[in-house]
């Protein structure tokens, strides 16, 4: 049967449409996981926007402040966002180091700064890896006395037949080895590994303490610079008020042009000092942002003031606290304990080792039965090993371990003496700083009263302009000295807390290992 050209064209078109539809059906049914994740993410973000939550933009990864009213909506969609983001994102999620200028920290507190540092500091991250490494060493030590199971097998092809036998031989076996006595070497290894984990935990704690110290001092430096800037601004406003007063007195022919020029010079000097203090504040802020791994464009502000914090200092109590909490002491003590276990392990080198063994296997052929067919067999027994003479190797190890033990003991005692010295020094510095704060507080009060009297006398013509400037300078300098004394007190207080081993104790930084 012949088909016309018209029918052939219709048939081809129908086949083409059928194939196209089938292809589209396959494409629609075979959506990639990426496309599904993208759709899921889009729906989730639409839900968040409907509830007032701002989304993260994929291209810029901007970290924005979320309104409190949206916290509940964010919790509802958190699981969906997590699943979708893991599939669709090809770049890492934003970290504090990649924050955009829109990120803003209002009323930024010391506690917030410390929490950020404890999360992002690289030294802390490295210390955590050392803890994982110590966990692995502990697992290895615990496996010394654990039963060992292994499978072995062979398949051999010979170039000629052996009578009785065959040219192809095979065997397979399940082997068991169970140590039952290792001269306490296994127990000593486990104890040493646990001490190694304790050292890793304590080192992590010590790293966190030093990060807290560094962040605290940088934060207080920022507050100190901001307070100095306020003093400089006060001086500038005071100098402008004086210039206005002198101009009025000049019009009333009660002051000379020289006094006006002196007042203008003082305004310029105060303005320069204020600009320098602004720069110092910005530099201190950048130091803090850098320490916290935040972008230099991050905006931070605070309502905190640089003021003294009371502390109940007691050297005897601090020394007792240091023995239990100070990280370097705990590390040295654990190192001494490890040296003690190493000495015991060296002495145990010449003790016998006893273990049980077992074997269940299959052999083809079976030589013991004189058969060419395969058969199973098993065996079990007890093994004894004893190097009762090793040419003096054990004796040398014992001497070396004993020397290391004594060295570790002296290092611990040396660290203990240093801790006691640090506590007494920091206690003296703390007392001195407290007395300086009290003295400078009184000095500020007296300088303020002196300035008030100087203003009254100058307005009544009893004081010269130089006398007034001297009083103003004395007042400003007294405030700066008070700020420096308060900052010094913070330094002494933090040093005392660190020397006693209690710095950051309220943040539950204590290591897990006991």
N, C-alpha and C positions, 0 to 999 in steps of 0.2 A: 504494500500500500504506500503510495507516494503522498507526501505532505506538501501542501503549497508553501510558498515562501512566507506568506502571512501567518500561517499556523506555526511554522518553525520559529518565527520571530516571537510569537506569543509564548511558545513553549520555553524558549531561552529566557525570556523576561520573567516567566513564572519561576523557573529554576533559580535565577539570580536573586529574585525577591525572597524565595524560600531560604536560600543559603545566607543572605544578608540578615534575615530575621533570626535564623538559628545562631549566627555569629554574635548578634547583639544579645541574644538570650544567654549565650555562654559568657560573654563579657560581663553582663549584668549579674550573673550568678557566681562569677569568679572574682568578685571584688577582693582586692588585696587587704591584708590586715591593716596596712597603712591608711587606706581610704576609709575603712570602717572606724579606725581610731580617730581619724580627722573629723568624721561626722559626729562621732560620740563626743569629742572635745568641743565641737561647735555648739551642740545642743546643751552641753553642760555650762559652757560660758554664757550662752543665752539665758539660762536659768539664773546664773549668778548676777548678770546685768539687771535682770528683772527684779532682783532683791537688793540691788544697790551695791554690789561688790564689783570693784574694778578688776579687770583681768590683766594678766601679764601679756605683753605683746611679744610675739615670737621673734621678730627681727631685732628689737632693741633690748628685750629682757629688762624692762624697767621695773624697779622695786618701788611700789607706791604704798602710801599709808592707807589701810583699809578702815572704813568707818565701823565703829563698834556695833551699830545696828545690823551689820551684815554678817556678824560672826556665826549666827545660827545657820544662815543660808550657806555659808562657806563650809561648815561642818557637814551639812547634808550632801554637798557635791564633792567633798574632798576625795572620796574613794574613786569616783568616776574620773576626776581630773588626773589623779595619780596614774590610773591605768592607761588613759589616753596619752598623757604626756610622755610616758615611757616609750611608747611606740612611735609617736609622730616627731618628737624632738630629736634633732641631729646635733644640737649644741648643748653644753652643760647648762644646768640651771644657774641663775645669777648667784654670785657670792658677794659678801660685803666688799671685796676688792673691786667689783665691777658695778658698784652702785652709781646711778646717774645723778646729776645735780638736783633732780627733783626729790631725792631722798632727804628726809628732814627729821631731825631728832630735837624735839622741843623739850625743855626742862631735862636735859641730859644729865643723869645722875652718875655717881661713881659706881654704884651697883650695876647699872646698865653697861658701863664701860668694862667692868671686870667680867661680866657674863659674856660680852662679845669677845673679849680677849681669850677667855677660857675655851671658847668654841672654835676660834680661827687660828690661834697661835701655832706656828709650825713646830716649835719645840715640844709643845704638848702633844701634837699629833705623832711626832717621832717617839715620844715616851710611851704612847699607847701601843705603838708597834712593838716596842721592847717588851711590853706586858704579854702580847700575843706570842712573841718569840719564847718568853719564859714558860708560857702555857704549853708550847710544843715540847720544850725540854723536859717538862714534868711528865708529859705523856710518854716520852721516850724512856725516862727512868722507871716509870711504873710498868713498862712492858718487859723489863729485864726478867722478872720472876713470873711473868704470865706464860701460860702454855702456848706452844708454837705448833701450828698445823701446816703441813705442806703436802703438795702432790708432786710426784715424780713419775716419769715414764720414758721408755726407750722403744725404738723400732729399728732393728738391725737387719740388713740384707747382706748375706755372705756370697762370695763368688763361687762356692761349691757346697754341695750337701755334706753334712757331717752325720755319720752313722754312730749311734742313733741320733737323730735330730733332723732339722729342716734348714733350708737356706734363709728363711725369714723368721726372726725371733722378735718377740714383743713382750713388754712388761709394763705394769702400772702399779703404783702404790700410794697409800695414804699414810703419812708419817706424823707421829706425835712425839713432842719432847716437852717434859714438864720438870723444870728445876724445883727441887725440894730443899736444897741447902746450898747457899753460895757464900758461906762464911760472913753473912751480914752485908756483903757488898751491895746487894740489891736494896736493902733497907737504907743503907748509907747514901746510895745514889738518889733515892726518893727524897730523903730528908734534905740533901744538898740542893736538889731541884726546887723543893718548896721554898727553901731560903732564897734561891735565885729569883723565884717569883715574888717573894716578899721584897727583895731589893728593887725589882722592876716597879712594883706598886709604889714603894716609898720614893723612888726616883721620880715617878709621875707626880706624886704629891709635892715633892721638893720643887719640881719645875713649875707647878701651878703657883706655889708660894712666891717664887721669884717673879713670875709674870704679874701676880697681884701687886707685889711691891713696885715693880716698874710702872704698871698702869696707874697705881695710886699716886706715885710721885709725879708722873706726867700730868695727871688730872689736876693735882694741886698746883702744879706749875702754871697750868692754864688758868685756874681760878686766881692765882697770885698775879699773873700778868693782867687779868681783867680788872682786879682791884687797883693795881697801879695805874691803869688807864683811867679809872674813875678819879683817882687823886689828881692826875694830870689835867683832866677835864675841869675839875674843881678849881685848880690853880688858874686855868685859862679864863674861866668865868669870873674869878676873883680879880684878875688883872684887867679884864674888860670893864668891870664895875668901877675899879679904881680909875681907869682912864676916863670914864664918863664923869666921875666925881671931879677929877682934876680939870677937865674942860669946863665944867660949871664954875669952878673956883677961878679959872682964868678969866671967864667972862665977868665975874664979879671982882676981878682984879685982886684976888686973894692967893693966886698962884702964878708962877712964872712959866714962860715958854719952855724953859729947861725941864721943869717938872713934867710938862706934857710929853716932851721927847723921851724922858726917862720912862714914863708910863707906856708909851708906844713901843719902846724897845722891850719892855717887860712882857707886853702882850705877844710880841713876835717870839720871844724866847719860850714863853709858856705854850704857844701854838706849836713850835718845833718839838718841844718835849712831849706834848700830847700826841703828835703824829708818830713820834718814835715809839711811844707806849702802845699805840694802835698796832704798829708793825710787830712789836714784841708779842702782843696778844694773838695776832694772826699766826706768827711762827709757832707759838706754843700750841695753838689749835691744830696746826698742820702736823706737829710732832705727835699729838694724841691720835689724830686720824690715821697717820702712818702706822703707829703701834697697833691700832685696832684693825688694820688692813681695810680701811675705808677709803673711798675716793676722796681726793683733795677738794672736790667740789661739794662734798656732803655738808649740809648746813646743820650745825649744832648750836644749841643755846641752853642756858641753864639759869635757874633762879637761886642756885646754891651760892652761899657766901663763904669766903675763907675765914673760918673761925676755929678757935681751939676746941679740941675734943678731949674730954676728961678721961683719965685712965688710972686705974688703981694698980700702981707698980709696987712690986715686992720682990727683991732679988732672990731671997731664999725660996719663995714659992715658984719663981720663974725658973730657977735651977732644977727643982724637982720636976717641973713641967717639961723642961727641955730634955731630961733623961728619958721621958716616956714619949714625947711628941716630936722632938727635933729630928728632922729627916736625915741629916748627915750622920748624927749619932746612931740612928737606927740602921743605916746602911753599913757603918763600920762594925756595929755589933753583929749584924748578919754575916758580914765578911769574915769576922772572927769565928763564928759558928761554922761556916763553910770550911774554914781552914782546920777546925777541930775534926770535922767529919772526913776531910781529906786525909788527915793523919790516921784516923781509925781505918779508913779504906786501905791505906798503904800497909798497915799492919796486918790486914786481912788477906793480903795477896798470897801468903803461903799457907792458907787454910784450904782444906779439901772442898771440892764441889761435888754434889750428888744430884742426880736427876733421873727421872723415869723416862723410858722411851717405849714406843709401840709402833708396830708397822702392820698394815693389812694390804696385801697386794695380789696381783694376778700375773702369772707367767705362762708364756707359751713359746716353746715347749717347757715341760716341768722336769728339770734335770734331777731333782731330788727323788722323784718318783720314777725316773727312767721312762717318762711318757712324752710323746711328741704332741699330745693334745694339751690345751690350756687348763690351768687349775688355779684356785686361790690358795693363799697361805697367810699366816699371821705369826708375829713374834712380839714379845714384850720382855722388858728387863729393866735393870737398874745399872746406871753408869757412875763410876767414881773416877775423879781426876784430882791429882794432888801434886803440885810442884813443890816438893819439900826442899829442893835445893835449886836455886836459879842463878848461881854464880855471884851472888851479892846484889842482884838487882833490887830485891825487896828491901834490903838494908839501906841502900842508897835512897830509895823512895821515902823511907821512913825518916831519914835525916833531913831530906829536903822539905818534907811536909811539916816536920817539927819546927824548922826554921821559919817557914811561912806562917805557921800558927803563932809563933812569938812575935813576928813582924806585925801581924794583924792585931794582936793584943796591944802592942805599943801604939799603933795608929789609932785604935779606939781610945786609949787613955789620952793621947795627944789631942784628939778631937774633943774629948770631954773637957779638958783643961781650957781649950780655946773657947768652947761654949760658955763656960763660967766667966772667962775674961770678957767675952762679948756682952754678956748680960750686965756685968758690973759697969762696963764702959757706956753701954746704951742707957743704963739707969742714971748715971751721972749726967750724961748729955740731956736726958729727959728732964731732970731736975733743973739744970741750968736753963734749958729752953723755957720751962714754966716760969722761972723767976724773971727771965727777960721779958716774957709776955706781960707779967704783972707790972714790971717797972715801966715798960713802954706804954701800957694803958694809962698809968698815972701821968706819964710824960705828955701824952696826947691831951689829956684834960687840962694840964697846966699850960701847954702851948696854945690851946684854944682860948683859954681865959686871957692869956697874954695878948693874943691877937685882938680880942674884943676890946681890951683896954687901949691897945695901940690905935685902933680905929677911932675910938672916942677922942683920944688925945690929938690925933692927927687932924680930925675935923675941927677941933677947938684951937688948933695952931700950937699945941704944946709938943708935938712930935714932928720930926722931919720926915720927908718921904723915905729916906734911907732907913730910919727907925721902923717905919711901917713895913717896908720890904723885908727887913730882917725878921720881923714878927711873922710875916706870911711864910717866909722860907722855913722858919723854925717849926711852924705848925705843919707844913707839908712834909718836912723831913721826919717829924715825929710820927706821922701816920705811916710813912714808908717804912720806918724802923719797926713799927708795930706789925705791919704786914710781914716783914722779913722774919720777925720773931715768931709769929704764928706759923709761917711756913717751916721754919726751923724746928718748931715743936712737932709738926706733922712728921718731919724726917726722923726725929728722935723717937717718936711714938712707934712708927712703923718698924724702925730698926730694933726697938725693944721687943715688939711682938714677934718679929722674925727670929730674934736670938732665943726667945723662949719657946719657939716652935708652935705658937698659937695663931700666927697670922693666917687669916682666911678660915679659921676654924668654924665660924658661923655659917660658912658655905658648904660644910660637910665635905671637905676635900680629903679626909683621912683615907689612907690606902685600905684596900679590902683585906689583904692578907694580914693575919695576926701572928 
